[in-house]
Amino acid sequence: MKKGLIILLLVLCYQTKAQQIFINGQNLTTIKNVNYITVKAQKTWMATRLSAFLDYGQGSSEREQEITDANKKSMFFKSRVDIFNLLDRNGWELVDNYEETKDGKTYILHIFRRKKA
């Protein structure tokens, strides 16, 4: 019984950790004074998965904006909705969308706001 409970707790702790969003090595939920973010989803080279880049005002390079796990490993998503669900589980709500053109490419950016407690 105790072994089963310990295994269950370990699984729950892992799932909670796996649900966290890291940007440039920082846990997004612990960054103070950030109430709005923009998210850009982009297909990875020669793949069907998406990478996600999040801007809260920290810098403009993709390396500084890429969503990663706690080990700074890139996270990949099946669709934009997969990204939106992760953000929702972490306390963010979609507010608006807009287009941005950079280097001849047009991107759709999604604005999220931290949910009010």
C-alpha positions in Angstrom: 0.0 0.0 0.0 2.8 2.5 0.9 4.7 1.6 -2.2 1.7 2.3 -4.4 1.1 5.6 -2.7 4.7 6.7 -3.1 4.6 5.7 -6.8 1.4 7.7 -7.3 2.9 10.7 -5.7 6.0 10.5 -7.8 3.9 10.3 -11.0 1.8 13.3 -9.9 4.9 15.3 -9.2 6.4 14.5 -12.6 3.1 15.4 -14.4 3.0 18.7 -12.5 6.6 19.5 -13.4 5.9 18.5 -17.0 3.1 21.0 -17.2 5.3 24.0 -16.4 6.4 26.5 -19.0 10.0 27.6 -19.1 11.4 30.5 -21.2 15.2 30.9 -21.3 15.5 28.8 -18.2 12.9 30.7 -16.1 9.6 29.3 -15.0 6.9 31.5 -16.5 4.7 31.4 -13.4 7.5 32.7 -11.2 8.3 35.8 -13.3 6.9 38.8 -11.5 5.1 41.7 -13.1 4.2 39.9 -16.3 0.5 40.0 -17.1 0.5 39.9 -20.9 2.5 37.7 -23.3 2.5 37.0 -27.0 2.9 33.5 -28.5 4.1 32.6 -32.0 3.8 29.0 -33.2 6.1 27.9 -36.0 6.5 24.6 -37.8 9.9 23.0 -37.2 12.1 22.4 -40.2 10.9 19.3 -42.2 8.4 18.3 -39.5 4.7 18.4 -38.7 5.3 19.5 -35.1 5.2 23.1 -33.9 7.7 25.0 -31.8 6.3 27.9 -29.7 8.0 31.2 -28.9 6.7 33.4 -26.1 7.5 37.1 -25.6 6.9 38.8 -22.2 9.4 41.6 -22.9 12.6 39.6 -22.3 14.3 39.9 -25.7 13.8 39.3 -29.4 15.9 36.3 -30.3 14.1 33.0 -30.8 16.5 31.4 -28.4 15.4 33.7 -25.6 11.7 33.1 -26.5 11.4 29.4 -27.1 9.2 27.4 -24.8 11.2 24.6 -23.1 10.9 22.1 -20.3 12.7 22.4 -17.0 15.9 20.9 -18.6 15.9 23.6 -21.3 14.9 21.0 -23.9 12.7 22.4 -26.7 9.0 21.5 -26.3 7.1 20.5 -29.5 3.4 20.6 -30.0 0.9 18.9 -32.3 -1.1 22.0 -33.0 -1.8 25.6 -31.9 -4.6 24.3 -29.7 -2.1 22.1 -27.9 -0.1 25.2 -27.0 -3.3 27.1 -26.0 -4.3 24.2 -23.7 -0.8 24.2 -22.0 -1.1 28.0 -21.4 -4.7 27.6 -20.1 -3.5 25.0 -17.6 -0.8 27.4 -16.5 -3.2 30.3 -15.8 -3.3 32.2 -19.1 -6.3 33.1 -21.3 -6.3 34.1 -25.0 -7.2 37.7 -25.5 -6.5 38.6 -29.1 -4.6 37.7 -32.3 -2.7 39.8 -34.8 -0.4 39.4 -37.8 3.2 40.5 -38.0 5.4 40.5 -41.0 9.1 39.9 -40.5 11.7 39.2 -43.2 9.0 38.7 -45.8 7.1 36.1 -43.7 3.8 36.7 -42.0 3.2 35.3 -38.6 0.1 35.1 -36.5 0.8 36.2 -32.9 -1.6 35.3 -30.0 -1.9 37.6 -27.0 -2.6 36.0 -23.7 -3.4 37.6 -20.3 -2.7 36.1 -16.9 -6.0 34.9 -15.5 -7.3 36.8 -12.5 -7.4 34.7 -9.3 
